[in-house]
Amino acid sequence: MDIIKKIEQEQLKSETTDFNVGDTVKVHTRVVEGGKERIQLFQGIVIARRGGTGLNSGFTVRKISYGTGVERVFCEHSPRIEKVEVVSRGKVRRARLHYLRDRVGKKATLVKSAD
């Protein structure tokens, strides 16, 4: 069992961005197309986090693209994630914001935090 923990420690990223549910983030993802590699941005509201601080920790980001809701689940310690940039902090009172799925327009956004 100790061997598994050692392997997981090697896979963990040394520096991670501190963000919470309700924050608007930009996720910079490495995309490989053919022989080329590029960085793709995905900006949206973090609606859920899972897994705590371990290797399996992840988060779900939701955005509205051309009137359609798009959600993407990211593993926090994935080598495909270049960086996570916090655009703004949100003020929420829930651990998961799945109720945003039913909202349309400006109601699908959150109140900004006073930080």
C-alpha positions in Angstrom: 0.0 0.0 0.0 2.9 2.3 0.7 4.2 1.9 -2.9 0.9 3.2 -4.3 1.2 6.4 -2.2 4.7 6.9 -3.4 3.7 6.6 -7.0 0.8 9.0 -6.4 3.1 11.6 -4.8 5.3 11.6 -7.9 2.3 12.3 -10.1 1.0 15.2 -8.1 1.7 18.7 -9.4 3.9 20.8 -7.0 2.0 24.0 -7.5 -1.8 24.2 -8.0 -4.0 27.2 -8.2 -6.3 28.0 -5.3 -9.9 28.3 -6.5 -13.3 27.4 -5.2 -16.8 26.6 -6.5 -18.4 29.7 -8.0 -15.1 31.1 -9.3 -14.8 32.0 -13.0 -11.6 30.3 -14.3 -9.6 30.0 -17.5 -8.3 26.5 -17.9 -5.3 26.3 -20.3 -5.3 22.8 -21.8 -2.6 21.2 -24.1 -4.2 19.8 -27.2 -2.2 17.5 -29.6 -3.5 17.6 -33.2 -1.4 15.4 -35.5 2.2 16.3 -34.7 1.5 19.8 -33.4 0.7 20.8 -29.9 -1.3 24.0 -28.9 -2.9 25.5 -25.9 -6.7 25.7 -25.8 -8.6 27.9 -23.4 -11.8 27.0 -21.6 -13.4 29.8 -19.5 -16.4 29.3 -17.3 -17.8 28.9 -13.8 -16.6 26.1 -11.5 -19.8 24.3 -10.6 -18.3 21.4 -8.7 -15.2 20.0 -7.1 -14.5 16.4 -6.2 -11.8 14.2 -4.7 -10.2 16.5 -2.1 -6.4 17.0 -2.5 -5.3 13.7 -3.9 -4.5 12.5 -7.4 -8.2 11.9 -8.2 -9.2 15.4 -7.4 -11.1 17.2 -10.2 -13.5 20.0 -11.0 -16.3 20.8 -13.4 -16.4 24.0 -15.4 -19.5 25.3 -17.2 -19.9 27.9 -19.8 -22.5 29.1 -22.3 -21.4 28.8 -25.9 -23.7 30.2 -28.6 -26.7 29.7 -26.3 -25.9 26.1 -25.4 -24.5 25.1 -22.0 -21.2 23.3 -22.2 -19.6 21.5 -19.2 -16.1 20.0 -19.1 -14.6 17.9 -16.3 -10.9 18.3 -15.6 -8.5 16.3 -13.5 -6.6 18.8 -11.3 -3.3 17.0 -11.6 -3.5 16.0 -15.3 -0.3 16.7 -17.3 -2.6 18.0 -20.1 -3.6 21.0 -18.0 -1.0 23.8 -18.4 -2.5 26.1 -15.8 -5.7 27.3 -14.2 -6.1 31.1 -14.0 -8.8 32.7 -11.7 -10.6 35.5 -13.6 -13.0 36.4 -10.7 -14.2 35.1 -7.4 -17.9 34.2 -7.0 -20.0 34.4 -3.8 -21.9 31.2 -3.3 -23.5 29.3 -0.5 -23.5 25.8 -2.0 -20.8 23.1 -2.5 -22.2 22.2 -6.0 -24.0 24.6 -8.4 -25.9 22.2 -10.5 -28.9 24.5 -10.3 -27.2 26.8 -12.9 -28.0 24.2 -15.5 -31.7 25.2 -15.4 -31.0 28.9 -15.8 -30.8 30.9 -19.0 -29.2 34.3 -19.7 -28.0 36.6 -17.0 -29.6 34.3 -14.3 -26.9 31.7 -15.2 -24.1 34.0 -13.9 -23.1 34.6 -10.2 -22.6 37.5 -8.0 -19.0 38.6 -7.8 -17.3 38.4 -4.4 -16.1 41.5 -2.6 -12.5 40.2 -2.3 
